[in-house]
Amino acid sequence: MDFQAGILQDGSPMESLEKQLICPICLEMFSKPVVILPCQHNLCRKCANDVFQAANPYWQSRGSLISGGRFRCPSCRHEVLLDRHGVYGLQRNLLVENIIDIYKQECSSRPLKKGEHPMCKEHEDERINIYCVTCEVPTCSMCKVFGAHKDCEVAPLQSVFQGQKTELNNCISMLVAGNDRIQTIISQLEDSCQSTEENSEAAKRELCARFDALAALLEEKKAELLQRISREQADKTAFIQSLICQYKEQLEKSSRLVETAIQAAEETGGAAFLMGHPHTALPSLPRIVEASKGARLDKIEPGYESMDAFSVSLEHLTEAVHALDFEPAEEDEEYFDGEEEEEVEE
């Protein structure tokens, strides 16, 4: 007898009980139900095994060397870890099996009510009991003999029902397994996303550290070159200042000599001029003549104040900075090397 969902339509407690005894995979009453721990949901052992095999294609048998596997409960999506026995390691739910047996006995002793079986619209007294394969619709025997389906190919309704139900169950199993695989891929992608973020942050820290070290090196080199310029500046300015002091002394002496010579030139008496006045202290004429020729002090060479020797060209360094880039990965280098070899061979 086929115990399908909806066999009782009067809203009785038996109907509610029936809904609790339906497998979420095959949509039939449980057959050898097993308990999925720890979520406590039930599945037919065959359905659970189909889902497990689809999610773990490399798991062979209870005697294989593989330690176990995992799959997700189709009711709550809870991940279930199994040991080396696979689905056969799950506990049978004997309580649910006993309830199903009692339910079937109750349904077997209960007569079907009128209207529980679909009736043909063309022949109101005929039940729909065959399936028209040509038109792909259920129909009755009278429609096949005298009605619209007399020239069509038909098949037993129950066999078509079982075939489509089996196909539907297979599709459900594949969908559940596909969902498990998709969930696994999503988890892997999420892990990859997190790893990418972590690796990117590490790469940023390393790059900043390298540039900070380069900046520190440039600052150190700049300080060294500035110190050399300062030393050269101090040497040259000290030399020039010493010359200025010498020339000022020379100027002061020459000014005093000029003043004395002017006073002597104002003397009107020849004898007094030639003998020299005691207050004028006129120097000798050769000394005045020698002073008038100019001082013989050191001078700076043309361009002495130039600091062009301390000019630094940074064009090559600028080009090197512009050329900075990330090093290619090893596989990329191998790929490019292969391309170059192919071009040489051509």
Summary of the structure (lengths in Angstrom):
residues: 346
radius of gyration: 55.5
end to end distance: 76.9
largest distance: 177.1
contacts: 808
relative contact order: 0.06
helix: 56%
strand: 9%
